[in-house]
């Protein structure tokens, strides 16, 4: 296994929230040794355009983002994950593949901005972005390699519980 702390972010469609978290971990956690991936159980096939817009507006690189199946990360040749984060209730409740390495799994539910259409869509995406960014900033500040599995689980659950915009 590499020295990177590999994080897989899951959501059913892998078009919005999971791509936002993947981007945030990849960019904010790079210096702390994080590597980020995302996938979905029923991927939409392409990133949501408003998710890309909000990421770009906030200065993030959106090149290379894609909506893909979680099966990609269940294969023998996939990177071994240290942590799997679900960001939607549907993905949290689904039977996930058996991930190589049996990583820690936590749920950071955030309301689906893609469910909002029309004038409220941009506000919904911006709200989700801010909420997820606060979580990721706290995640990448943790010394995960120096913590036990139980300590990591507790810290990640506390992050979710204390950041505005959480849902189960």
C-alpha positions as CSV (number, residue, x, y, z in Angstrom):
1,X,0.0,0.0,0.0
2,X,1.2,3.5,-0.7
3,X,1.9,6.2,1.9
4,X,-1.2,8.1,0.7
5,X,-4.3,8.1,2.9
6,X,-6.8,7.0,0.3
7,X,-10.4,8.2,0.6
8,X,-13.3,7.0,-1.5
9,X,-16.4,9.2,-1.5
10,X,-19.7,7.6,-2.5
11,X,-23.0,8.8,-3.6
12,X,-25.7,7.1,-5.7
13,X,-25.3,9.3,-8.8
14,X,-21.6,10.4,-8.4
15,X,-22.5,13.7,-10.2
16,X,-22.4,16.3,-7.4
17,X,-21.7,15.9,-3.7
18,X,-19.2,13.0,-4.1
19,X,-17.3,14.9,-6.8
20,X,-17.2,18.1,-4.7
21,X,-15.7,16.1,-1.8
22,X,-13.3,14.3,-4.0
23,X,-12.1,17.7,-5.4
24,X,-11.8,19.2,-1.9
25,X,-9.9,16.3,-0.4
26,X,-7.6,16.1,-3.5
27,X,-6.7,19.8,-3.3
28,X,-6.9,20.7,0.4
29,X,-5.4,17.4,1.5
30,X,-2.6,16.9,-0.9
31,X,0.1,18.3,1.4
32,X,-1.2,16.2,4.2
33,X,-0.8,13.0,2.2
34,X,-4.5,12.4,1.1
35,X,-5.6,10.9,-2.2
36,X,-9.2,11.2,-3.2
37,X,-11.6,9.2,-5.4
38,X,-15.3,9.1,-5.9
39,X,-17.9,6.8,-7.4
40,X,-21.6,5.9,-7.3
41,X,-23.8,2.9,-7.2
42,X,-25.8,4.2,-10.1
43,X,-23.6,6.9,-11.7
44,X,-25.3,9.6,-13.8
45,X,-22.5,9.3,-16.4
46,X,-21.4,12.9,-16.2
47,X,-20.8,15.6,-13.5
48,X,-23.7,17.9,-12.8
49,X,-23.0,21.2,-14.6
50,X,-23.8,23.3,-11.5
51,X,-21.4,21.3,-9.3
52,X,-18.7,22.0,-11.9
53,X,-19.7,25.7,-11.9
54,X,-19.5,26.0,-8.1
55,X,-16.2,24.2,-7.9
56,X,-14.7,26.4,-10.7
57,X,-16.1,29.6,-9.1
58,X,-14.3,28.6,-5.9
59,X,-11.0,28.2,-7.7
60,X,-10.9,24.4,-8.1
61,X,-9.7,22.4,-11.0
62,X,-12.5,20.3,-12.4
63,X,-10.6,18.7,-15.2
64,X,-10.6,14.9,-15.0
65,X,-13.8,14.7,-12.9
66,X,-16.1,11.9,-14.1
67,X,-19.1,10.1,-12.9
68,X,-18.2,6.4,-12.5
69,X,-19.4,3.1,-10.9
70,X,-18.1,2.1,-7.5
71,X,-17.2,-1.3,-9.1
72,X,-14.0,0.4,-10.4
73,X,-12.8,0.6,-6.8
74,X,-13.8,-3.0,-5.8
75,X,-11.5,-4.6,-8.3
76,X,-8.3,-6.3,-7.3
77,X,-6.2,-3.7,-9.2
78,X,-7.9,-0.7,-7.4
79,X,-6.1,1.5,-4.9
80,X,-6.6,0.2,-1.4
81,X,-8.8,2.6,0.5
82,X,-8.3,3.7,4.1
83,X,-11.6,5.5,4.4
84,X,-15.0,5.4,2.6
85,X,-17.3,8.3,3.1
86,X,-20.9,8.2,1.9
87,X,-22.5,11.6,1.4
88,X,-26.1,10.6,0.6
89,X,-28.6,8.5,2.5
90,X,-29.2,6.2,-0.5
91,X,-25.6,5.2,-0.8
92,X,-25.2,4.8,3.0
93,X,-28.1,2.4,3.0
94,X,-27.0,0.3,0.0
95,X,-25.0,-2.9,0.2
96,X,-21.6,-1.8,-0.8
97,X,-19.0,-4.0,-2.4
98,X,-16.3,-5.5,-0.2
99,X,-13.5,-3.0,-0.5
100,X,-10.0,-4.2,-0.7
101,X,-8.3,-3.6,2.7
102,X,-11.7,-3.3,4.5
103,X,-11.5,0.5,5.1
104,X,-13.2,2.5,7.8
105,X,-16.7,3.6,6.5
106,X,-18.5,6.8,7.7
107,X,-21.6,8.7,6.6
108,X,-21.6,12.5,6.0
109,X,-25.1,13.0,4.7
110,X,-25.8,16.4,3.0
111,X,-29.0,17.3,1.2
112,X,-28.8,16.6,-2.5
113,X,-28.4,20.0,-4.4
114,X,-29.1,18.2,-7.7
115,X,-32.7,17.6,-6.5
116,X,-33.3,21.4,-6.6
117,X,-34.2,22.8,-10.0
118,X,-34.6,26.3,-11.3
119,X,-33.6,29.4,-9.4
120,X,-32.7,27.6,-6.2
121,X,-30.2,25.2,-7.7
122,X,-27.2,27.4,-7.5
123,X,-27.9,28.3,-3.9
124,X,-28.4,24.6,-3.0
125,X,-25.0,23.7,-4.6
126,X,-23.2,26.6,-2.9
127,X,-24.7,25.6,0.5
128,X,-23.6,21.9,-0.1
129,X,-20.2,23.1,-1.1
130,X,-19.7,25.2,2.0
131,X,-20.9,22.4,4.3
132,X,-18.7,19.8,2.7
133,X,-15.7,22.1,2.6
134,X,-16.0,22.7,6.4
135,X,-15.9,18.9,6.9
136,X,-13.0,18.3,4.5
137,X,-10.9,21.1,6.1
138,X,-11.3,19.4,9.5
139,X,-10.7,15.9,8.0
140,X,-7.4,16.9,6.4
141,X,-6.2,18.6,9.6
142,X,-6.4,15.3,11.5
143,X,-3.4,13.1,12.1
144,X,-5.2,10.0,10.9
145,X,-2.1,7.8,10.8
146,X,-1.4,8.6,14.4
147,X,-5.0,7.7,15.5
148,X,-6.6,4.3,16.2
149,X,-9.6,3.2,14.0
150,X,-12.0,4.0,16.8
151,X,-10.5,7.5,17.3
152,X,-10.7,8.2,13.6
153,X,-14.4,7.0,13.5
154,X,-15.3,9.2,16.5
155,X,-13.5,12.2,15.0
156,X,-15.2,11.9,11.7
157,X,-18.6,11.4,13.3
158,X,-18.0,14.5,15.4
159,X,-17.1,16.5,12.3
160,X,-20.3,15.5,10.7
161,X,-22.4,16.3,13.8
162,X,-20.9,19.7,14.3
163,X,-21.0,21.1,10.8
164,X,-24.2,22.9,9.6
165,X,-26.1,21.3,6.8
166,X,-25.9,17.7,8.0
167,X,-28.6,15.1,7.4
168,X,-28.8,11.4,8.3
